[in-house]
Amino acid sequence: MPAALIGTLAATLVATPPEAAPMTSEREPRPHWRGVPATPSVTTHVVAAGESVWSVATAHGLRPADVLAWNGLDWSSVIRPGQVLNLTAPAAAQVAPTPSAPTMMSHTVVAGDTLTGIAQRHGISLQTLFDANGLGWSSVIYPGQTLNVPGVTTAAAVAPVAAPAPAPAPAAPQTAHTVARGDTLSGIAKKYGVTLAAVFEANGLGSGSIIYPGQAITVPGTGAAPAAAATPATPAVAASVDGLDAEQIENARLIIQVGRELGVSDRGIAIALATAMVESWIRNLDWGDRDSLGLYQQRPSTGWGSPDEIRDASRSIRVFYGGPSDPNGSRTRGLLDISGWEGMGFSQAAQAVQRSAFPDRYAAWEGAAYQWIAALG
């Protein structure tokens, strides 16, 4: 071979070594939203059933916080099938960041922590915590694990305006209540027109705390017996149902109202509320797993009623409670039809009606359900 040709081939091999060839898709690093978000190949996304902001964002290599900001959402927002989400920032948003973007904190898991407890401690919903960490109802956490905890929005203009409002709070008088036989914390809170959460905070108690006759309970923000005026009730309700929107509050009121009409105990009503939260987020859904519909995801194919009957919120609640006035008669079995249900565990009683694949979910909402009853019922 001529020397000139050999030299040309050698120069070619040096200029284009195999390592310089483009990497295949199998070797390329997967996109990750912790860095600067890449521009997605599409600019919008139509939400499908079961999707969350977190899953949509990560599927497109974006940060969930950016997708929230671009769509005017926050960590407690709920997205629905068919909703269109923006996957790129509006022109104005690219020039200057939104000052009210949600902040992100972190929580290191310690022994004994639960996802429900962490969410309650930071004042966010359990679903919000799920979305921020890509978790679900079957997820397991372990000591030392770091979780993302979405914070409240921060806006400099809000702080000076809101600062004067809490000033009178420390001066509010308090009342000492001596526990009598049969008293409950939710009953004491309702008696004095305060929230159950306020009673918890004033006494260092929680949803699992036990009280006993003769114990002194501090009731904050009251000087005597509860006032008859409706004015204090408005902030009390707002504080106790924090995290529920108008639709959820309306449905929760209906669940409580029907329970009262049927003579159901507070425990039975709490089970009905917690079950609705797990099954439908207390929303009268027109979709679900297979043919499941409504507040309790009841199925026409298993005898719970026609689609229109199941979407009738009042009727579906009565069917869940069951008993002598059950619109389905003996075709289905409601809570009141289950022998010994009041002696069962919270989740066990709910599961006896629902027959869910995840029977332990209901107990996570027991404490919240009693707060909703104290505020709305």
N, C-alpha and C positions, 0 to 999 in steps of 0.2 A: 504493500500500500504506500502511495507517495507520502512523503513526510508532511507536505502541506495539508493533505486531507486528514491525517492523524491529528495534527494540531487543531484543526477545526472541530473535530469530534470531541476532543478533550476539552476545549473551551466551552462547548455546548453542555457537556455533562457538568462542569463546574458551575455554570450559570443557572442550571435548573436541577438542583439535587432533588431526590424524591421527597425529602422532608419539607420542601417549599411548596409542594402541591397543596391545593385547598383541602381542608379537613372535611371528612364526610359528616353527615348529620349525626351519625352515631358517636362521633368524637367531640362534637361541638358541645360546649357547656350549655345546660338548660337556662333559659332566661329566668331571672329572679327579681322580684319587685323591690328588694331592699336597696338596689341601686337606683340610678336615674331611670325612670320608666322609658322603655323603647316605644317608638311610634307603632301602634298595632296596624295590621294589614287592613282591618275594618275600623270604622269610626263609631259604629253603634252596635248594640247587642240586644236582641229580643229575649227577655227572660223566659226560661222554661220552668216547668214545675219542679220543685225541689232545689232550685238554684238559690244561692245567696250572693251578696255583694263580694264576699271573700272569694267564693269559687269562680265567679265571673272575672274578677280582677286577675287572679293567679292564672287562669286559663289563657289570658291574653298578655301575660308577662307584666302586669301593672300592679301598683300598690293599691290596696283597698282604700286607704285614706284619700288617694287621688280620685278614684272613681266616685267616692262619696261626695267630695268637693265639687267635682265636675257636674254632678247631678242634683246639687242642692240638698243632699241627704246628710244624716248624721248616723252614729253607731246604733241608735235605737230604731232607725227607719226600717220599714218592712217593704220588700219588693214583691210584686205579684206576677204570675205568668202573663205574658203578653206585653208587659211594660218594656219600653225602649230605654236603654241606658246609653249615655254618651261615653265613649272610650277615649276621647281626646279632650283636652282643655279648650274652652272657648277662647277666642282671641284676647279678650280682656283679661282672662285668668292667667294667660301666659305672660302678660306684661307684669302683673303684680300679684303676689299670692293673696288669697282670701284671708283676712285677719281672723276670721272666726273658724278656721279649720280645726277639726277635733285633734286634741293632743293625745299622745299615747304614753301610758305609764307601764311599769312592769311589776309583776308579783312573783316572788320566789316561793314555790310550794313547800310547806312544812308538813310534818307528820300530822295527820288528822284533818288536813284541809280537804274540802270538797268543792266542786265547781259551783254548786249552789251557794255555799258559804262565802266563797271568794266574790261572786257576783253581788251578793247582798252587802258585803263589807265595803265594796267600792261604789255602791249605789247604782249599779247597772243591771240590765236584764240578763238572764242566763243565756238567751239567744244571742245577745250582743257579744258576750264573752266567747260563745261558740264561734261566731263569725270572725272575730278578731284573731282566732288561733287555729281555724280550720278544724274544729272539734265537733262532736255530735253527742247524742245521748249515750252512746255506748263507749265513749272515750274514757280512758283511764289516765289519771295523773299520778305523779310520784314525787316524793320529797327531793328538793333540789332543782326541779324543773322550773323554767322561767316562762310565765304567761304574759301575753300582751293584754293590758287593761286599758280600753279606750277611756279617755278623760273627758271632762266637760269642755265646751268650746271656750276659747279665750279671746276676749275682745276688750281692748283698753278702754273703750268708751263706756262699757257697761259697768265697770267696777266703781267709778265714782258715784254713779246714780244709785246703784244697789246698796252701797255702803251704809247710808243713813237708816235704811229700812230695818235691819236686824237690831239696831241700837236699843229699842224699847224692850226687846225680848228678855234680857236678864232681869228686868224689873218686874216681870209678870209674877203675880203671887202663885203660891203652890198650896195644894190641899193634901192632907194626910188621910188616907182611906184605910181603915182597919178591915182586913179581910174577914168576911163571914163565911159560914159553911155554904157551899154551893156557888161562891163567887168564882168568876173566871177573869182573866186579864182583859179579854175582849169585852166582856160585860161591864167591867169597871171603866174602861175607856169610853164605851158608849154612854154610860150613865153620866159621865162628866163632860161629854161633848168634846173629847180630845181623841187624837189618833192612837191606835195601838202602838205604833212605832214610837210615839212620844213617851208613852208609859214605859216601854222597853228601855229607852235611852235614859230616862230619869232614874231608873232603878237598877241599871246594869243587867237587865234581863234579856232573854231571847225567846224565840218561838218554842223552844223545848223546856223553858223554865217551869218550875212547879211552885205554886203558892199554897199557903196553909192558913187555917183560921187563926186570927190573932195577929198575923203579920201586918206591918204597916207599909203601905204602898204610897209613894209620892206621886201625886197627880199634878203635872206641870200646867201652868197657864190658866189656873182657875182659882178663884178666891172663895168659892162656896159651891153650892149645888149647881148643876148645869143650867145655863140660861135657856129660856124658852125661845128666844129670838133665833131666827134662821141665819143671822149674819155670821156667827162663828162656824156654822156647819160647812160653809163653802171652802175656806182654807183647809179644814180638817179633811174633807173628801179629797181635795187636790193633793194633799201630802200623802195620804194613805194609798191612793191608786196611782202614784207616780210610776210611769212606765207603761200605763194603759192609755190608749187613745180613745176618742169619743165612741167609736164603734164598739170597742171592747167593753167600755164602761156601760154602754146601753145594754149589751148582751148579758153582762154580769148582773146588772140590776134585774133583768128579766128572770135569770136563773134563781136569784134570791127571792123575787116576788112570787114565782110559781111555787118554790119550796115552802114559803110561808103559807100560801093558800092551801097547800096539801098537808100542812102540819108537820113538815119534815124538820128534824132537829138541826141545830147549827152544824153538827158534824156531818150530817147527810148533805147539807147545802155546800159545805166546804169540799166534800168529795166531788159533788157535781161541778163546782167551779174549777177545781184542780184538773178534773178529767177534761173539761172543755179547753183549758189552756194547753194541755198536752196534745189533744187530738186536733185542735183547729186554731190555736192561739186566741180562743174565744171569739172566733169570726165565723159567720154563717157562710162557709165556703161552698162554691159551686163546682168543686173538683176535689179529688182525693185519690187514694190508692184504689185501683180498680174502679168500682162504682160507688165508693164511699162519698158521702156528701154531708154538709151542714156542720153544726156546732160539735156534734159527737161522732162525725164520720160514720153515720149509720148507713147500711147498705140495703138498697131495694131488693137485691137478689137473695138476701137472707131473711126477708120478711119484716123489715123495720118500717116499711111504708113505701109509697110511690115517691119518685124524686121530688115532686111538688110538696108532698106531705113532710118529707124529711127536711126540706128547705124552709118549712114553716117553723120558725124558731120556737115559738111557744109550744107547739105540738111535740117537737123533738125533745124539748126539755121534759115535758110530761111523760114521754115514753121512756126517757132515761130514769126518771124517778120511779115509774111503774106504779104498782099498787092498785087499789080498787078502781081508780079513775083513769087507768092507762088507756089511751086511745086505741092501742093495739090489742087490748084485752089480754088473753093468755098466749097470743101469737109470739110475743117476745117477753123477756124477763128483765125488769128494771130493778133498781136498787132495793126498793121496798118489798120486792118479791123474793129476796134472798133471805133465807132463814138465818137469823143470828148475825146479820151484817154489822150491827152496831158493836159487836164484840170482836170483829175482825180488825186486822191492821188496816191502815189507811189505804195503801196500795192494793191490798188483798180485796177490799170491798169494791174498789173501782174496777179491778181486774175481773171480778165476778160478773160484772155487767159487760165490760168491753171485750174481754178475751183478747188482749193485745199481745203482740210478739215481744213487747218490752214492758212487762208488768211493773217494774220498779220505778218507772218515770213519775208516777203520780205523786208519790210521797215528797218529791222535791218541791212541790208547790203547796204543801199543807200550810206552812206558816203564812205565805202570801194570801192564801184563800181566806184564812181567818181575818186578816187585815182588811180584805175587800168586804167581808161581811160587816165588820165594825164600821167601815166607812159608808157603805151603801145600803145596808139592810137593817 
